[in-house]
């Protein structure tokens, strides 16, 4: 499942956004939605602390913004790029949004739900499975998370 990304600049872009989220006191995670041509139509950082809302994961914020931009309840043909393997809540949203491809950087052994943990997209309850490409820029993304949590201990 580790195919080279079609647009490596997207991962670099969201890693910079993740750094900005960390500087704002959020867990440094960011996401972007790209359209069929590869253009970024939405980008977001984690906003749980800033918005006092546990549902404001970067993936959900990016998906919601992309739906508004497209004026549609689904994102058929769009791709999602994330700096951390999505959790179960975000994996469910990805399936409901009908994301075509999911690209993610660092694996999340504890809370990830794509290649780790519950493996949501392999579940019989999952009605849509995107193509999955994990581990892109994994070293940089993992270091960003590790440094963020080390500074808080």
N, C-alpha and C positions, 0 to 999 in steps of 0.2 A: 504494500500500500504506500510505500514511500516513493512516489513519482516526483521528479523535479517540478517545482511550481512553474506554471505558465507565465506568471508575472512576478518574479522575485521582488520587484520594487514594492509590491503591495505588502509583503511581509515586513520589509524594512520600514514602511510607512506606519504600520500598526505597532511595530515594536517601539517606535518613537512616541506614539500615542500612549502606549503602556507605561513608558518612562514618565510621561507627563501625569498620568493617573497616579503613579507612585509618589511623585512630588506633591500631589494634592492630597496625599494621605490615604488614597484608595489602594486596594490590592492592584498591582500593576498588570492589568489585563485590558486589551483593546480588541476591537473587531471592526471589520469592514465588509460591506456587501458590494459586489461588483455585478454589473449587468452582463448580458450575453457577449458584448464586445470587450469586456474587461475593464470598463470604466467604473471608478468608485462612485456609487450613488448614495452611500451612507457610511459614516465612520463614527465609532463611539468608544468611550472608555467606561470602565466600571464606575458606577455612580451611587453605590449603596450608601456610603457614609454621607456624601454631599446631599443626597435626596432623602435620607432617612428611610430607605425602602429596600428591603432584602431582595426584591425582584429586579432591581436595576443593574443586572449583569450586563457587561458590554455587548454580549450577543443579542440579548433581548432589546436593548436600546437601539442597536444597529438595525435589527430586523424591523422593528416598529417604524423607525425613521425611513427605511427603504420602502415600506408599504405606503407610507404617506407620500413619499416622492413619486412612486409609481401610481398611486391612486388605486391600489388593488389590495385585496386581502391575502393574496398569495404572491410568492416571488419565483414563479416558474422560470427556469432558465438562468437564474441568478446563482452566484457562488458566495459563500461566507468564508471569510478569513479570520482566524482567531489566534491570539498568542498563547492560549492555554486550552487544552482538551476540554470541551464543554461538559458541564454537569448534566444530570438527568433532566432537570427543569429546562435547560437550554436545548438539550437534544430533542425533547418533546416539541419545543417551539420550532426548531429547525425542520422537523418532520411536518408539522402543521403548515409551515410556510412554503413547503415544497422546494427547498433549496436543492439545486442541482449538484453542486460539489461543495464539500467541506474541507478546508485546508486549515490545519492547526499546527502550532509550534511545539511547545512543551507538553509532555504527557502528564496527567494528574492521576497518579496511582491511587490516591485516597478518594478523591471526589469525581474523577473523570468518569464519563459514562459512554464513551465511544469505543476506545480500544482497551480501556481499563474498567474496573468495577462491573456495573450491571450490563455493559455493552448493549445499550438501548436499541440501537439499530438492528441488532440480531434477534431481538425479541419478537415473538409472534404478535404482540400487541402493537408493534410499530407498523404503521400503514404506508410509510414512505421512507426509503433509504437513499440518502445522497451517496455519490461517489466520495470516498474518504481518502485524504492524503495527510497523514500525520508525520510529525517529526521535522517539519520544515523550520530551519533556524532554531532548532530545539536547544542547542547549547546556550545561545544568547538569551532566549526567553527564560530558560531555567535559571540562569545566573541572575537575571533581573529579579525574579521571584525570590530566589534564595537570599540575595543581598537585602531585599526589602524586609523579609521576615527576620533576618539576622540583626538588622538595625533596630528592631522593635523588641528584641529579647533582652 
